[in-house]
Amino acid sequence: MKIGFGSTRFVLIFSKIVVKIPRVRIFRIFKRTLETKLNNTLSQKTRNYSKRSKIFAVIRYLLVGVYANRMEYNYFKKHKDLKELLPVRSLLFGFLEIQEKGTVLSNNDPTWLHLFNLLKIVGVNDVASFKASNFCRCREHLRILDYANEETIDILENWHGIEMIKMVNSNF
């Protein structure tokens, strides 16, 4: 077993599956609160997480990994016929997501470079969620393995990300 770390979740990597578990960063919230208070951006940052109140923002910040697991699971269930999504097998209350395992791409993988160039053509240049390590090969297909945020889903749906992955798969 290996352990991987993302910004909102950590991943237990087994031979055939991965388990995504939310990262709850109690100490980080204190650090971020102090930083944003000192540079007068606290109100702005809390509005990114909740327009209702700072308490809701703190709760949402702490549970962002749970939200990511639920978003990925729901998106897969809605689009389970797409071979471009790495399948999610199950979700347990948002705290444990079980997903199939694929072989993760590297930054110099020709498959990734081809997809990256296609994305640049349509204007997707600097997107943190679209990076080589968020894609893998699984059962002879290129698949996205991390589609747990709104930015990624926007690219998949509105910037024709799924069609581009299909194009790359046709060259496999």
Secondary structure, DSSP 8 states (H G I E B T S, - for coil): -EEEE-SSEEEEE-SSEEEEEE---HHHHHHHHHHHHHTT-HHHHHHHH-SS-HHHHHHHHHTHHHHHHHHHHHHHHHTTT-TTB--EEEEETTTEEEEE--EE--TT-HHHHHHHHHHHHTT--S-TT-SGGGEEEETTEEEES---SHHHHHHHHHS-HHHHHHHHHHT-
